[in-house]
Amino acid sequence: MSFRIEEVQRALECISSSATQENKNQALQYLEQFQKSPEAWTICNHILTADVDQSMIQLQVFASQTLRNKVTYDLSQLHGNLAEFKQTLLKLISLHSQKLIVTQLSVTLARLAIQYVEWRNPIGEIITVLNSQPGKLLEFLKILPEETLDIKSTPLTEDEFKSRVHELIDQIAKDVLNFLISSIGILKSNSNEITVTQVLNCLNTWSYEFPIEELLTVNPLVSLIFQVLNEAQEEDSDAFDAAVECLCVILKETRDVENENLISALYHELLTLQAKLLPLDQISDFDEYYDIMDGLTRLFVEAGEAWCVFIAKSPQVFKPLVTVLLLLTCRNSDLDIVKYTFPFWFNLKQMLVLPRFKEQRLAYQDIFVDLINGVIAHLKYPANNFSNKEEEDKFKEFRYDMGGVLKDCTAVVGSSKALNEPFTQITKAMTIPNPMEQWQNLEAPLFSLRTMAQEVSTSENVVLPQLFQMLCNMPEHPKIRYATTLVFGRYTEWAAKHPQFLEMELNYIFNGFQFANGDLSILTASSHALMYFCQDCSALLSDYVDQLVNFYWKIEPMVDTESLFEVCQGLSAVINQQPIERIGPSLELFIKPQLSNLVESVAMWKSSPSSKDFIRQVCDKIDMIFAVFEELKPRYEFPNQGEEPLEPYISTIWDTMHKILVDEGASSCEPIVEIAMKWLRKVFFNFHIFAKPILPSVANYLVQGYSTTGFGVYLWCSGAIISVFGDDESYSIESEVKDAVWQFTCSQCVTFMRNFEKVDHSKLDEIYDSIQDFFIMITDVIMFYPDRFIVSELLEPVFDVGLRCVCQVKNYDCYITIVRALDDILSWGFETPPISTVAIDDVPIEWRQCVITKVVQGKGSELVVSLLMGLVSNFSSDAHPDVIGCIVKCLNLATQATGDATVCMEWLSHGMDTLGKVTDQERAKLMTTVGNALPQRDLRRVRNGIKDFVSWYLRKNVSPRLYKSAP
């Protein structure tokens, strides 16, 4: 395809016009192709050297962006003409004055300087060329350090990149520092060539490159920063912001400075700055100082975090700084700015709670007490409604973030002192007439109590007894009922240690279901709280299990399913506390009516099998049974110690479910099957070998169910049986049972593979859930039956299925499960077993030979090609470490088996041929890196080599380029 300037301009105009989306897409595709073409170098140069008029600005900006991308991705297209391009680029920067174009060209020049390693002393040459245009030189120097932060924008290896960065940055840092000092002289001459903002922005990016103690001795630069901070806020807000940014970097870099005199000097400068810009004792309305408070908050937070150790050690010196931060936290109405301070309070708390800072903690307690009250003030809902939903959601998010600060305060001042502040505020709010009309004054301290709970000692005996008495007797208001209920739910561990208050609190929770009047938030909060009471106070409530079950049936018609589920989880904890002779009857109190309700729901479903409501009702009934089994555990460790009292009830439940699934035809209804299988997995994992009485029936059902329907959930449930009855090291499993479970496993695998062959393999993504369930099961098989699986006829076809699926499915959970299963198989090719097991010290030679011969040598090439293809196509970046690890493991095994890396090089070469669009340079780099590292077993270098290749390939051929952002 040939390209012309006129066509490029028309495509650009089309994108920003009112053209149809189809035409815009075509224009974008055309511009994408143009940016990748070799002709783009010359055409962009013509565009950028043409006479500038307003109609050309957009085109020239695009041309500068294109050159930036060309240098990033396509430098190899210049075929040794880099020196000529370098000169062209320097001329273009000198030619242009439009800021955006100069910025893009500066990025381009920085990336060229990094990659063009043959260019010796590049920065010296650039400074010489641009020295007569100090504004452009400042822009380039500002960008250069930013570009050296990310190797991904270059094709260099890690070692090459580090070496080049040292040459570009470390060796010229002093020259840059001198240039910045000389720039101050230009500023004083009132020349328009540069601005103070440009100087500060450049200093900001280079501050990391200078030793901080050396930088702070450069008086002209430090004086410039504080001069701008003192004077420029109203006159030049950009310069003020740049100075704030610059000083923040300097303060951050002082973290490791041990020179206390240096810290002291900066500290006093900060306090002087604050006294001038924000005279705290003279301000009546802090909202008028919004911009200044933003900048000062950032500066003081940065100083506070950098000097946290000094602050913790020396309250007599640094308490004024912490006091300023307290006021910046509490008096600022902009909650986004308030959030800047949160990390400081956390870090200071982390220091002060250490035993060696006990005295200092006492010195700072008054500040943290004041902070509690300031936070509660921020927590109050506005008297008027929010203007929109987004504003309300943002406020709620802030409240939860602020909860962390209250925990910090509680840890520093202690439980009773911290609790006393909201308690005092609640007491005060209750003294006014009609307190519920101003419910915000009660809700905010209640919210604070809730967030403090995690740090409050369960032995606290001063405030909570009075507080809870008061809360249980407050007038009704839905907001206060909701907030109080959540408070009680957070203090259930305290209630377990103070049983005298348990009845009072539970009555409040129970009454919540009556007072809710359909308010979903109160019903949900009450259910949450009841669940926590049952879990944390289960021993205290064990005598009340009958009443709790009866209460469940009382609220069941009025509470939503999710809340009922939580109540059932709580009931489970209480039932589990029953003695052996009572646990069965206690469970029956719930199970018997629930099974009856389940049967009724099934009858309704059968009357209208397509009704989603009826299906959901059946699922919900089973789900409550699942929830009641949440905490249930066997009474004994081994079967020979006694009979499991819940076994008859488990059998009864399974018999009922089996009839529903088989006799009533629910096996063909996937939602019902899924929820039933979830309960079965819970039973097998909770009761393991004590569930053996139902094993034959369940196994037969799973085989028949999967064979008939193909639902993957049957395989998912099968994995539970394999995990439990294949684990003869944890449980006493008879050999005949383990043998039977292996035959069951083989049957499920054969059925899956038979079904798999019938599927259109171009549509595998449509059945990803079944594929994932299969490989979850295979992971269990590899873990618990390695001795049989690895030497069986299943090994090769299972591995084949994994290779055929891994690049076809787009679901992350599915393909990462496949990759990990393939990796597990490969792991058995090494001498050391991949799992900790008493039975095996070294992997038997027969097993290793099967893996190496059948998998590595037989399918290694296909594995490498498939996984490389996935790395540049459907695999998320989160999966890359696992995938590359699997490739490296295969290459390592192949090298160990043959004694050299020749075959591995062939696999990688074939993989790159399959990918296409691989340059000779990148091919040689990967082959050299891996070829040298594999024989030396330097697997880290192999991994990094593949990682670098994949990153390059994605940047070069996959990632979209058009309008890709740049610094």
N, C-alpha and C positions, 0 to 999 in steps of 0.2 A: 504494500500500500504506500502510495506517495502522499506527502503532506505539503500543504501550502499555508502561508501566513493568513491569507484571507479565510480559508476554511477553519483554521484554529480560532480566529476571532469570531466567526459566525457561530461556532459550537459554544464558545463562552457566552455569547449574547443569548443563545437559546436557553442555556441553563437558568439564567436570571429573568427570562421573559415569561409570558403567559402561555407559552406553547404547551401542547399536550404532554402528559407524563411519558408517553411512548417516545415522542421526539426528544424529550430531555434525556431519557435513558440512552437513546442512540447517540446524542451529543456527548454524554459522559463516557460511553464506550469508546467513541472516537478519540476523545482527549486522553483516555487511559492508554490506548494504543499508541498515540503520539508520544506520550511521556516515556514509553518503553523503547521507542524506535531509535536507531542510531542517528537518523536525520535530525532529531530534536536538538542535538548539540549545536549544529550550525544554525538552524532556524531560530532558536532562542537567542543566539548571539546577534543575528540580524535584527530581531525584535528589540533587543536591549540597546543596540547601537543606533537605532533609528531616531529621528527627531521626536522629541516628547511633546505631545499635546494631550488634552484632557481625554480624548477618545481612546488614547493608547494606554492610559494608566492601568486599566484592568488587564489588558493583554500583557503588559510588561511585568506586572505583579505575577501573573500566571507563569510567564517565562522564567522569572527568578525562582519561583517555587519548583518549576520543572528542573532547572539546573541543580537545585538542592537535592532533588530526588535522584537525578542522574548520577551525581557524585556518590550518593548513598548506595545505589543499587547497580549502576551500570558503568563504573569507572573503567572496567576492562574493555569497553567499546572504543576507547580512545587509542588503544594499540600503541602505546609508547609515546603518544603526543601530549603527555601530561605537562611537560615544561611549557609548551606553547599555550595550553589551556590555562595554566597558572597565570601567565602574563595577561591573557585575555580577561581573566577574572579580576585581577588587580585593576586593570583599566576600567572595567565596568563599574567597580565600586567607586573609583575616582570620578567617574562620569556622572553617576546618579546622586540625587539629593532627596528623592522621595523616601521617607523613613522606612516604610514597609519593604520596599525593594532593597534598600541598603541592608536591612536586617536579614532578609533572605539570602542575599549574596554573601553576607558575613558568615552566616551559618555554612553556606557552601564552601567558602574559603577555609573555615575551621575544619570541616570534614575532609577537605582535600589535604590540608596540612597533616592531619592525622594519618591518612592512608598513603600518601605519597612519601614513603619512607626514604626514597632516594633524594628527596629535597632536603638538603642540609641547611641548618640555621634558618628555617622558614620564618620564624617570628621576627628575627632580626631584619630580614628582607622586607617583610610586611611593614614593620615599623618605619623603615627607611622610606618606603613608597608612600605611606599614608601620613608621615610626620607633618606634612604641610596641611593636612586636613584632620586636625586633632579630634574633631567630633566623630568622624568615621572611624578613626583609630580607637577611640574610647568604646564605640559600639562593638567593633570586632573583639577587642580585649575583654569586654563584658561577656561576650558569647563564648569565647574559647574555653574557659574552665568548665562551663556548663556542658559543652560537647564532649569533654573528656570524662564525663561521669558514666557514660553508657557505651559499652563495647558493642551493643547490638546494632548500632548504626554504622558499623564497620565490618569488613570481612577478615580483620586481623585475628590472629590467635591471642590468647590471654597474655602470653609472654611478650609478643610483639606489641600489643596494645600498651602494656605497662611500660615497656622500654620507650615507646614513642611519647607517651604522656610525660615521662620523666624529662625527655628532651625538650618537649614543648612548654612545659609548665615549670618544673623545678629549676631548670637551668636559667630561666629568664625572669624569675620572680623578682629579683632585685632591680632589674631594668624596668619592670612594670611599676614597681614601687617608686622609683625615681621619676618615672613619667607622670605618675599621679601627683607627686609633689610639685612637679613643674606645671601641672595643669592648674594648680591653685594660683600660680603667678599669672596665668592667662586669665583666670576669673577676675583677679584683682585689677587687671588692665581694662576691665569693662568691655572686653572684646565679645562679639556675638558668636564667635566660632564654637564655643562650648557652653554648656549650662552646668550649674552646680548639681542638678539631678543626674546628668550623665556621669559626672565624676564620682558621685556617691554610688550610683548603680554599678559602675565598674569596680570600685573599691569593695562593694558588697560581694561580688562573685570571686574576687581575689583574696578576700580576708581569710578564707580557709587555707590559702597557700602560703601565707606568711606565718612564721612563729609569732604567736599572739603577744608574747612579752616584747618582742622586737617591734611589732606594729604599734603597740601602745606607747612606745618611746618616740614615735614619729609625731611630734607635736603639731605640725601644720595640719595633718589629716585628722587627728583626734579633735583638735580645736575646731576644724571645719564642721565636723559632725555636731558638736554641742552648740556651735554658733547657729547652725541651721535649725536645730531643735528649739533653741531659745527665741529665734526671730522669725522663722519662715512659716509658721503654721497658718497665719491669716493671709500672708502675702503670697506664698507659693506652697500650696498644699502638696504638690507632687514632690518638691524638694523635702518637705517635712516627712512625708511617707518614706522617701528613699533614705533619709537619715535614721528614721526609726528602724527600717529594715537592716541598715548597715550596723547600727549599734546592737541590735538583737543578735546578729551573727557574732560580733565581737564578744558580747556577754556570754553567748553559748560556748565560744572557744575558751573562755576562762575557767571552764569546769575543772580542768586538770592543773591549773596554775596554783603553785604552792606559795607564791609571793604575796603575803598578806598585805603588805604595803600597797601593792598594785591594786588589789581588791578594795582596800580601804579608800584609795583615791577615786576609783570608779564609783564606789558606793556614795561617797559624799557629793560627787558630781550629780548623781541621780537624785539625791535628796534635794539638792539645790535647784535642779531642773523642776522637780515636782513642786517645790515651794513657790516657784515663780509662775509656772503654768497652771497649777491647780492648788491655790492656797486654801486648804481644807477648812480652816477656821473662818474664812470669809465668804464661803459659798452658801447661798440659800437654796438654789435650784441647780442641781448637778446636771440636769438635762441640757442646760445651756453650754455645757462643756463636753458635749458628746464626742467630737472628733479628737479632742485632747485626751479624753479618758480612754479612747480606743488605743491610741499610741502609747500612752503611759502604762496602761494595763499590760500591753505586750512587753514593754521594756522591763517593768518590775517583775513580771512573771518569769521572763528569761533570766533576770538576775537572781531571782529566788530559786529557780531550779538549778542554776549553775553553782550557786553558793550554798546549797542546802546544808552541806556538812558544817560550814562556818556558822550558818544561821542557827542550827541545832545546838552547836557547841557554845555559842556566845550570845545569849539573849540580851545581855547588858549592852551589847554593841548593835545587834541587828534587829532588835524588837521594833524600832521605828519603821524599818522596811516592811516588816510583817504587818504592822499597823496600817501602813499605806495600802498594802494588798487587801487587808480586811475591808477598808473603806471602798476600794475599787470593786471588790466583790459585792458588797452589800448595798452601795449607794447608786450603782449603775442600773438604769432601767432597761438597757439593751441586754437581753439574756444571752445573745450570741457572744458579746464581749465578756460577760460574766463567766462563760464557759472556759475562757482562756485560763482562768485561775485554777481550775479543778486539779490539773496535774501537780501544781505546786503544793496544794493542801495535802494531797495524797503522799507526795514525797516527804514533806516535813513530818507528817504523821508516822511514816515508816521509820524515820530517825528517832522521833521522840518516844516511841513505845519501847525502844531498846532499854534494857535495865540500866545501862551506864549513863543514860540521859534523864534519869529520874528527876533530878533537881531542875534541869532545864525544862522538863515537861511541866512542872509546877509553875515555872515563870511564864509560860505561854498559855496557861489554862484560861485566863481571863479573855484572851483573844479568841480562843476556840468557843468559849461560851457565847461571846458576842456574835461569832460566826453562825452559831446555831439559830439565834434569833433573826439574823439577817437572811439566812436561807429560808426560814419559815415565812418571812415577809415575801420573798420571791415566789414561794409556793402557792400563794393565795390566788384563787381564781378571780378574774376581774369582776367587778360589780355588774357590769353590763355584759351582754353576750359577745362572743367572738364575731368578728366581721365575716369570717369564712371558715370552712372546715380545715383548710390547710393551716391557718393560724392556730386553731385549737389543737390540731395534731402536733404541731411544733411545740406548743406549750406543754403538752403532756409528755413529749419526749424529753424536754428539758427537765421536767420534774423528776423523771426517773434517773437522769444523769446527776441531778443535784442530790439524789439519795446517797450517792457514793460519798459526797462531802460530809453529810450528816453521820455516816458510819465512821469517817475519819475523826470527826469531832468527838464522837462517843468513845472511840478508842483512846483518845488523848485525855479527856476530862473525867472519864469513868462513867459507869452506868447511871448512878443516882443523880449526879450533877447534870448529865446530858438530859435525862428524862424530866428533870425538874423544870426545864425551860418550856417545853410544850405543855406540861401539866399546869404550870403557872398561867400560860396563855389561855388554856381551856377554862381554867377556873375563873379568870378575869372575864372571858367572853360570856360565861354563864351568869354573871352578875347583872348584866344589862337586861332591861325589859324585852321580852320576846326575842330571845337570843337566836332563834331559828330563822328569823328574818334576815339575819346577817350570817348565814351558815358558813360563808367563806372563812370567817374568823375561827371557826371550830374545825373545819375540814383540813385546813393547812397544817395545824399542829398534829392532827390525827394522822395525816399522811407522813409527817416526820417521824412519828412514833413507829409507824410501820417500817420505814426504811432503817431506823436505828436497831431494829430487833436483833439482827445478826450479831451485833457487837454487845448487846446487853447480857449481862451475866444471869444465868438461871437462878442464882442465889440472891438476886436483888430483892430487898425486903423493905425499902424505904418508900419509894414512889409508886410502884406498880400496884400494891394492894389498895392504896387510896384511889389511884387513877381508875382501876378497873371497877371499883365500887361506883364511882361517879359515872363512868361510861354506861354501865348497865341501867342507870336510872335517868338518863337524859331523855328529854321529850323526843317524840318521833319526828323524823325528817328523812326522806329517802336518801339524800346525800350523806347525812350523818350516819344513818343505819348502814349504808354501804361501806363507808370509811371505817366505822367501828368494827364491823364484822371482819374486815380484812386485817385490822389490828389484832383482834383475838386470834385469827388464823396464823399470824406470824409469831405469836408468843405461846404456842402449844407446848414447846419444850419447857418453858417456864411453868406452865400450868401442870405439867407432869410432876414437877418438883414441889408444887403448892396445891395439893388435891383439895384443900378447903375451898378453893375458888372455882373448882371445876364445874360443879353443878350450876352455879350462877352464870358462868360463861356459856355453858351448853344451852341453858334455858334461853339466853339471849339469841344464840344461833338458831335454836328451834323456832323461836318466835319470829325470826326473820322470814321464814317460809310463810307465816301467816300474814305478816305485815307487808309482804312484797306487793300484793295486789297485781300480780302479773309482771312486776318490774324485773326484767331478765337480769339486769346487773346485780340486783340484790339476791335473787335466787342463785345466780352463779357464785357470788361471793360466799353465800351461806353454804353452798355445796363444797366449795374449796375449803372453807374453814372446818366444816364437819369432817372432811377427809383428813386434814392435818391433825385434828383432835384424835380421830380414831387411830391414826398411825403412831403419833407420838405419845398418846395416853392409853394405848391399847391394853396394857396391864391393868390400869385403873378402871377401864370400861368393860373388862371381861365379864363382870357379873351383870352387865346391862345389855348383853348382846341381844336378848329377846326383845327388849324395848327398842333397841336401835333398828332391828329388822322390821319390827312393826311400824316404826317411824318411816322407814324407807317406803313401805307400801302406802303409807298415808300421803307422802309427798309425791309419789310416783306419777299421779295424773297431772300434777301442776308444774313439774320441773322438766326442763329440756333434757335431751338425751346425754349431752356432754356432761352436764352437772350430775345426772344420775350415775353416769359411769364413774365419776370421781367419788361419789358417796359409796358405790360398790367397792371401789378400791380401799376406802377406809374401813368398810365392814370386813373386808378380807383380813386386815391386820388384827381386828378385834377377834374374829373367829379363830385366827391362827393362835391366839393366846389361850384358847380353851384347853382344859385338861383332856386327856385321851378319851375318857368316857363321855365328855360333853361335845367334843368337836364335831362329831358326825351329826348328832341331832341339831346342833346350832347351824351347821351348813344346810341341813334339810329344811329348816325354817324358811330359808331363802329359796333353795333350789326347787322344792316341791311346787310352790305356786308359780315360780318362774317357768318351770317346764310345762305346767298346765297352760300358762299364758302363751308359751311358745307354740304349743300344739294348736291353740285357738288361732294364733296369727297365721300358722301354716294353712289352716283350713280356709281362712279368708284369702290367702294368696292363691290357693288352688282354684278358688272360685273365679279369680281373675289373674292368671299367671303373668300377664304383661304389665300389671299395675306396679309402677315404681314405688308407690306409697306402701303397698302391701309387702313388697320385697324388703323395703327399708325396715318395716316393722319386725319382720322375721329376723333380719340381721341385728337389729337393736336388741332383741331379746337374747340372742346368742352372745352378743357383745357384753351384756351385763353378767352373764355367766363367766365369760372370760375375765372380766374385771374382778369378780369375787375370788377367782383363783390367783390373783396377782401376788398375794403374800403367803398363800398356803404352801406348806412344806411337809415332807414326811415326818412322822413322829420318831422314826428310828433311822439309824445310819445304814443298817444292813437288814435284809429280810429275816435272817435267822434270829434277830433280836425280838421280833414280834410282828403281828399282823398290822398292816396299815389301816387305821380306822376309816379313812376316807375312800379306800379302794372300792367298796360297794357303791358309793355315791358317784364316783368316777365312772364305774361300769353302767350305772343307771343313766347317767347323762349321755354316755356314748351310745347306749342302746336306743335312747330317744332320738338322738341326732342321726344315727344310722337308719332308723325307720323313716325319718324325714327325708334324708338324702336318697335312700334307695327306694323304699316303698312309696313315698309320696312324690318321687321324681325330682327332688331339689338338686340332685347331682348335675342336672343340666343347667342350673341357674348359677352362673359364676359368682355373683356377689354373695349368695348364701354359702356356696362352697368355700369361698375365701375366708369368711368369718368363722366357719366351722373348723377349717384347717388351722386357723390362728389359735383357736382354743386347744386343738389337739397338740400343737407344738408346745404351747404353754404347759400342758399336762405332762408331756414327755420330758421337757427340760426341768420342770419343778419336781416331778416325782420319779424320774428316771426308771430304775429297775422295778420300783413299786407299781409302775404302770404296765408291767408285763402281762397281767391277765387280759388286757384289751389288745395286746400287740398282734396276735394272729388275725383278729377281726379287722383291725385298722389296716394292717399291711395288705390283706386281701382287698379291702375296699379301695385303698390307694392304687393298687395295680389295676383293678377293674375300672375305677373312676378315670384314671389317666388314659387307659387304653380306649375307653369309650368317648371321652370328651376332648382329650388333649390339653386340658387346662394345666398351665404351668404350676399353679399353686399346689397341685398334688406332688410335684417333684420337690417343691419348697418344703412341704410337710414331710416328705420322705427323708430329707436331710436330717430332721430331728431324730428319726428312728436310727439312722446310720450313726449319728453322733453319739447317741446314748448307748446303743447295743453293740457298737463297734469299739467302745472305749473300755476294754477289759482291764486296763490299768487303774481306772478310777472306780469301776464297779465290778462286782463279782458276776461276770457274764458266763453262762454255760456255753461250751463250745458249739453245741448243736443250735443254740439260739443265734450265736454269731454267724454260723454257717447259713442258717435260714435267712438272716438279714442280708448276707452277701448275695444269695440267690435272688432275693427281693430286689436288691440294687441292680443286679444284672438285667432283670426283667424290665425295670424302669428305664435303664439306659438303652436297651434294645428297642423298646417301644418309642422312645424319643427319636432315635436315629432313623427308625422306620418312618415315622411321621415327618421327620426333617427332609427325607429324600422326596417326599411328595409335594413339598412347598416350592413355589417359584422363588428361586434364590435371588432374583432381582427385587423381591419384596420382603426380604428378611426383616427389614426395619419394622414391618407391621406386626411381627410376632416377637419383638425384642424381649417382652416380659417373660415369655416361655423360655427363650434362650437363656436369659439371665437366671431364671429359676433352675434350669438344668445345670448351669455351671456353678451355681451356689451349692447344689447337691454334689457335683463332682469335687468341689473343694473339700467337702466333708468326706467323700470317699477316699481322696488322696491322703487326708489326715488320718483316718481311722482304719483304712484297708490298703495301705501301700503295698503290703506283702502280696496281696492278691491282684490289685488293680494293675500294678506296673508290669507284671509278668503275664497278664491276661490278654485276651484278644480284643479287649475294649480300648487298650492304650492308643493304638494308631487311629481308629475311627473317631474317638473322642477328640484327639489332637487335630485331626482333619476338620472336624466340625468347627472347632475353635478358630482355625485359620480361615475358614470360609466365611465365618460370621464377623470376625473382629473388625474388618474394614467396611462391612456393609451396614452395621447398625450405628445409629447416631446418638443413642441414649448413653450418657456417660456411665451410669451405674452398670449398664449391661456390658459395654466393652471393657471397662476396667475390671469387672469380675472375670471376664474371659482371659484377659492378659494375666491376671494374678493366678488363675488356674493353670495356664500354660507355664508360668514361672514356677509354680509348685511342682509340676511334673519334671521340669528341667532340674530342679534342686536335688532330685534323687539321683542325678548322674554323678554327684561328687562323693568322695569317701565319707565325709562327715554328714550324718543325717540332718535334715533341715528342721527337725522337731526334737524336743527333749523327750526321750523315751527310755524306759528301763530295759526294754527288750532288745534294743539295737545299740551297739557301740559304734560299729562301722557299717556303712551300707553294703549289703552283700554284693559280690561281684556280679552275680546273675542279674540283679536289679539294675546296677549301673550299666551293664552291657545292653540291657533292653532299652534304656533311655538313650544311650549314646548311639546305638545302631539304628533303632527304629525311629527315634525322634530327631536327634541332632544330625546324624549323617543322612537319614532318610528324608527329613523335612526341614532341615536347617535353612536351606536356600529360600524355601517358600516362607518360612517364618520371618527371616530378615527382610525379604521383599515386602511382605504383608505389613509388618510393623513399621517399616520405613514409609510405606504408602500412607498408613494411618497417621503417622506423625505429621505429615504435611497435608492431610485432608481432614478427616473427621475427628481426630483426637483433640480434646481440650488440652490446653497447656498444663492443667493440673495433673493430667495423666502421663505427661512426658517422662517424669522420673521413673515411674513403674515400667513404662514401655521400653525406654532405653536400657534400664536395668535388665529386662528380659532378653534384649538383643545381646548385651554384653555377656550375660550368663551363657547363652548359646554359643557365642564366639569363643568364650573361655573353654567350654567343654570340648568344642571341636579342636581347638589348639592343643589341649591336653591329650586328646585321643590320637592325634596324628603327629604330634611333636613339632609342628610348625604351623604358620598362619596362612599358608597358601590358599587353602580352600575357603577360609574366611574372606580373604581378599577377593576371591571370585564371587562370593555371595554379595559382598558390598558393591562390587562393580556391576553385577547384574541388577542389584537394587537401584543404583543410580541410573543405569540404562532404562529401567522401567519408569523411573520418575521423569526422565528427560530434562532438558534445559539446565544441565549441570555443566559449568565451565570446566575447562581443563585444569585451571588453577585450583578450583575447589575440589575436584576429583583427586588431584595429586595430593592436596593437603590432607584429606581424610585418609587416603590409602597409606600415606607416609606415617601419619600419626598412629593409626591402628596397627599398621604393619610392624612398626618399631616397638609399640607398647605391649602387644599381645604376647610375644615370646618371653618378655620380661615380667609378665603377669602384672603389669602396671595398669590395672583395670580402671583406675581413676582417669588416667589419660585417655583410655579408650572411650570411657563414658563422656568425657569433656569433648573429645573429637567429634563424636556423633552428635552431641548436643549443639556444638558450634555449627556443624554442617546443617542440621535441621533449622537452626535459627537463621542462617544465611539463606537457605532455600525459601523459607517462609517470607523473609523480607524481599527477596529478589523476585519470586514468581507467584506468590500467593496473596500477600497482604495488599490491600488496595492502596494506590499511591495518590490518587487525585486529592488535592487539597489536604494532604496529610499534615497534621499540625507540626510546627517546629517551634523551638524556644524563641 
